[in-house]
Amino acid sequence: MNSAYSPRRRGAVLACLFLAWLVGYADRIAISTAIVPISREFALDARAAGYVLSAFYVSYAVMQIAGGWMAHRFGARRILLFCVFSWSLFTSLTGQAWSLASLVAVRLLFGIGEGGFSPASSVTIAEVFPRAERARAKSFVISSVLLGGAVGSGVAAAAISQYGWRATYHWLGLVGIGLAGLLWLAIRPPVAAASAMPPRAGASLLQVLRIPMVRKTSMIWFLKNMGALGMQAWMPTYLMRVHHVDLLHAGLMAALPYLLAFLGLNGVGWLLDKAGQGRERLCMAASSALGVAALAVVMQTDSLVVLMACWVLSTLSYNFVYATVFAIPLKRRPDEMVGNATGLINFGGQLAGAIAPAVMGLLIARFQDNFQPAFGFLLATGIAAFLLSLGWRPAAEAASGSAAARWRGATVRAGAEAAGGESRPRRP
């Protein structure tokens, strides 16, 4: 942790990370509402729409692996700036799409641009905040996805209804490009800290992948995201086709779960910091069970009020797992592993985003606009996430912790030798 960051400076860094992720998530999720007029303009069926909804997550998932390494290698600040600028550029270019192929291509590039932000933001938090405050800091940053989801659903729906989907994407891109400059200024390290701290190498991906806790957490996040991102992608369309809600109100209704889940997500971060380690399994298992129950009711109800209430509960359950999953590497891994551990965990989650919307589109098309088989697919993944959460055991990490300690020692010795010194044991 960089002690040269004052509390005020840490607050500024946190605020800028929050705003950046809010805008990024709004850019990302706007497609769930925009896909309705896009499908009409390009004559897309459910299968083709599913490919558009999934395209972003294909490249985004791959970049999770590279993002953590790049943040350690080139510095988190540079990677964050690259991410915000490039995703904003491709958000704006989404409004220039002229065919299904061009739309998928732009969404793939958008995913490359945004992909490094999550691991780079974790590296930044590890550099700026003491370990006892990191879960709260990370939870606050990722809670911006809830407000971003509300903006991407509600505000984007209003803008699309008024100005069209192309103009809406142009404006979203301009906002992000302006934010990139603000982020560059906020995360500038203090001069004393920059000169005092030598560059620190990150652990290799293979070293992090050998840790059982990281692998299991990534799998839980994969399964939980299958349900969450599948619902996120298709719920506005479901509201319009099955419950005959218009575009504007479908977008506004889609914003409601994100707004109500905002406080809950920050509460989990506070709990994980204050109550100490050992609550992760309980949070993940209980939240996964809540999500399964809520989705089961969504599949059965004809009431729009009940459906919205259960969607809120489902979003809450997802975000409780969200906060827990991203607190794990910050609380349980050494700083040098935070970027790659976060990237590998989030790779699993975003891989789900590449699969779930496309599979749901195929099922919806196969069963002639019947959403029940698609929801059943999501229900099965939710049950699997619950069962896997029950088996999550941090106590099994003792051996991996020793390996991490040995790796840190080797890194320190290598750094000393590179600086012209030697790492020799003292003679008695």
N, C-alpha and C positions, 0 to 999 in steps of 0.2 A: 504494500500500500504506500502511495506517495504522500508522506506526511506534510509536504509543502502545500498541499491543497487545503485552504482554509474552509471552514464550514460554509461560508458564503459562496466560495468558488465551487465547492462540491454541489451546492444547491443549483448553481447556474448550469453545471454540466448535466445534472439530472433533468433539469427542465428542458434543456435542448434535446437530450436523448428522447424524452417523453414526446415532445412536439414532432421530432423527426419520425418516430415510429407511428404516431397518430396519423400523420400525413401519408406515410407509406402504406399503412393498413387501409386507409380510406381509398387510396389509389387501387389497392389490390382487390378490395371487396366490392367496389363499384360495379365490377363486371357481373356480379350476381343479379343486379337490377338491370344493367345495360343490356344483358344478353337477350332480354325480351324484344326490344326494338331492333337489336342487331340481328336476331333470328328472323324477324320479319323482313328486314332489308336484304339479307343475304339468302333468304329461303332455307334456313337451317332446320333440320329435324332434331329430335332430342339427342340422337347419337352424335351428330356434328357439334351441337351445342355443348355436349359433355366434353368433347375434345378441346374446345375453346376454354372451358372452365378449368380443365386439368393442365393445359399447356404451361401456364406459369409455374406450377409446382414441380414439373419435371426438371427444369433448369435450376429452380430455386433449391430443390433438394440436393442436387449435385454440388451447388455452391456452398452448402453448409459445411461440407468436408473441407473444401479449399479455404473457406472464410476464416476459420480459426487459425490455420497455419499462416495465412497472409497477415492476419492481425498481429501475430507474434513476430513475423519476419519483417514486415514493412512498417509496423506501427498502427495501432488501432485508429488513430486520428485520420491517417491517410485513407484507410479502408472505409471508414464511416463516410468521409466526404465523397469518395468514389461512388459508394452505394447510393447515397441520397441524390447526387447529381445524375447518375446514369438511370436510376429507376424513374426519376422525374422526366428525363428526356424521353424514355420509351413510353411513359404514361401519355405524354403529349402526342407522340407518334401513333398511339392507339387510335386517336381520332382521325388519322389519315388512312386507315386500313381500307382496302378496296375489294377484298375477297376473303374467303375462308382461310386460304393459305397465308395471305399477308397478315391476317389477324393472329393466327397461331404463331407465326414467326415473331411478331412484335411481342406477344405474350411470353414467348421463350426468352427473348432478349431482356424483357422486363424482369423475369425471374433471375437471370444472371446478375443484373444490376443490384437487386435487393438482397440477393442471397447471402452476402457476407455481413449484413448489418447485425444480425442476432449474435453470432459469436464475437464480432468486434465490439459490440456494446457490452458484452460480458467481460471482455478483457479490460475495457475502459473502467467498468465498475470495480473490478479487482484492483486496478491501479490506483483508483481515487478513493475508495471507501475502505474502512476497516472491516475485517471479517464479520464482526458482530452486527454490522449494519447492512450487509450485502443483500440478504434475502429481501429486506424491506425495499432497498433501492431497486433491485431487479423487479420485484413485484410491482412497484410504482411505474417503472418504465413499461413493462409489458401490459399493465392495465390500460395503457394508452390505446391498445388494440380494441378495447371496448368502445372508447369514444371514437376511435377511427372507424370501427364497424358501424357505429351510429351515423357518423358523417357519410361514410361510403354507402350506407343504405338509405337513410332519410334525406340528407341534404342532396346527395347525388340523384335520388329519385325526383326531388323537386326540380333540380336543375335540368335533368333529362326531359321531364315533362314540359318545362318552359322553353328550353333552348336546344334540346336535342342531345344525343349521346356524344356526338363528335365535339361540339363546343365544350361540353362538360369535361371531357378528357384534356382538352387544351388548357383549360383553366387550372385543373388539378396539377398538371405538369409545371405550370408557371409558379404556383405556390411552392412546390418542392424545390425548384431551382433557387428561389429566394432563400429558402430555409438552409440550403447547403452552406451559404456564406456565413450565416449566423452560427451554425455548428462549428465551422472552422475556427471562428474567433473564440467560442466558449471553451473548447477542449484544448486550447493552446497550453502546454505544460509550463509551470513556473520555471524561470531561467535557472534558479539554483538547483531545482530538482532534476532538470534535464541534464545539467553538467555533472551532478553528483551520482546519478544512477547509471551504471553501464547497461547496454542492451542485454536483454535476457532472452535466451532461446526458449522456444516452446517444446513440449514433449512431442515425440513423433506420433503420428496417427496410429501406428501399430502398437506403440506402448499404451496409448489410451484405450485402444480397442481390446486389449488383453484384460482390462478391468471388468469383472463380471457385473458390477453395479451399473457401469455405464451401458453395457449391452442390454441389460434388462430394462433399465430406464428408457432407453431408446425404443425398445419393443412396446412398452406400455404406452409411450407417447405416440407411436405409430398407430396402435389400435384405437386409442382415444381420439386421435385426429381423423380416423376414418369416419367416425360418426359425426364429429363436429364440422369438419370441412365439407362432408357430403350434404348435411343439412344446410349449412351456410350457402352452398352453391345453388341448391335447388328449392329452398323454401319459398323465395319470392315467386318462382314459377308455379309451385304447388298452390300457393295462396290464390294466384290469378286463375289457374285452370280448374282447381277443385272447389275453391270457395268463392270464386268469381269476384275477387277484389281487384280494383283498378291499379295501374302501375304506381301512381303516387302513393296511395294508401298501403299498397304492398311494401313499398320501400320504407314508409314511416313505421309500419308494424314490425318490419325486420330490424329497425333501429332500437326498438324497445328493450329486447333482452340484453343488448350490450350496455345500455344506460344503467339498468338495474343491477347488472353484475359488476359494475365498476368498484363499488365499495367492498364487495365481497372478496375480490381478488387482492386488494391491498390488505384486508384483514388476515388473509392467509400468510402473506409475507411477514406481517407483524407477529403472528403466532409462531412462525418458524424461527424467527430471531429471538423472541422473548422466552418461548417455552423450551428452547434448546433442541438438539437433534433427537431423532427417534420418533417424530410425529409424521414422517413422510409416508410410511406405509399406510397409516390410518387415513391420512388425507386422500391419498390416491384411491384406496379401496372404497371408502365411504362415498367419495365423489363419483366414482365409476358406477357404483350401485344406484345412486340417485339418477344418473344419466340414463341408465337402462330402464328404470321405472318410468321416467318422464317420456322417453321415446315410445315405450309400450302403450302409454295412454294416447300419445299423438296418433298412433296407428289406428286406434279404435274410435276416437271421438269425432262427432260431427259438429260439435260446438266450437265456434271460432274463439270464444273466450277461454274455454278449457285448453284449446290448442295453444293459444298464446301463453297461458300460464305455464304449461308444461315446457314450452320452448324456452321460457325464461329460466326454469329450473334446469333444463338441459344445458343452457349456456353457463349458468352458475357452476354446474358440476364440471364442465370442461375447463373453466378458468381456475377453479380450485386445483385441478391437476396441473394446469399450465404453470401456475405460480410455484407449485411444489417441484415439478420437474426441473425448472430452470434455477431453483435455489440449490438443488443437490450438488452440481459441480462447484458452485460458489462457496458452499458451506463445507463440502467434504473432499474436495480435491485441492492440491497445491496450486498456487497462482499460475505456475508455468503450464499447467494442464487445463486451465479454465477454458481457453479459446477452443482447443481441439475437442475437449469433452462436450462443451456446449454444441459445437458444430456436429459432432457425431450423434448426439441425442436428437438434435433438431432435424438431422437428415432423416431419421426414422419418421418423425412427425410429418415432414413436408413430402416425403415419399407417399404418404397416405393421401395427401392432397392431389398428387398426380394420378392416383388410382381411383379414389372414391367417386369424384364427380363423373369420370368417364364410365365406370361400371354402372353407376346409377342411370346415366343416360342410356346405356345399352339395355338395361332392364326395363326402363320406362318405355323405350321404343319397342322392345320385344313383346311386352305385355300391353301394348296399345294404350299408352298414357295412364296405365294403372300404376300408382306410386307404391302400393303395398309391398310388392317384392323388393323394391329398392330400399324401403324402410326396414324390411326384414333383414336385408343384408347388413345395414347399419346396426341393427339390434344385436346380431351375432357378434360383430366386432366389439361392441360395448361389453357384452358378457365375457368375452375373452380378455378384455382389458381388466375387468374386475378380478377375474381368476388369477391373472398374472400379478396383479398388485398385491394379492394376498401372499404371494411367495417372495416379495421383495424383502431382502435381508441385508442391511448394512453391516451386520456383524461378520459376514463372510468376507469382508474387505481387508482383514488384517494382513493377509499375505500381499495383497495388492498395495496396501499402504507401505509395507516394508520395501516393496519394489520401487514405489515412488520416492521413498527416502533415499534409496541407493542411487536412483536417477538424479535426484537433486544434488547429491554429493558429487557425482561424476560431472555434472554441469558446472558446479562451483570450481572444481579442480581444473576443468578445461578452460574456464574463464580466467582463472589465475594464471595459467600457463600462457594463454593468449596475450595477457597484459604484460608478460615479461617476468612474472614471478613463478614460484614453484610451490607445489603442494606436497610437502614432505611431512611425515609424522615426526613429532618432537622426540628427541632422545631423552630418556629418563635421567 
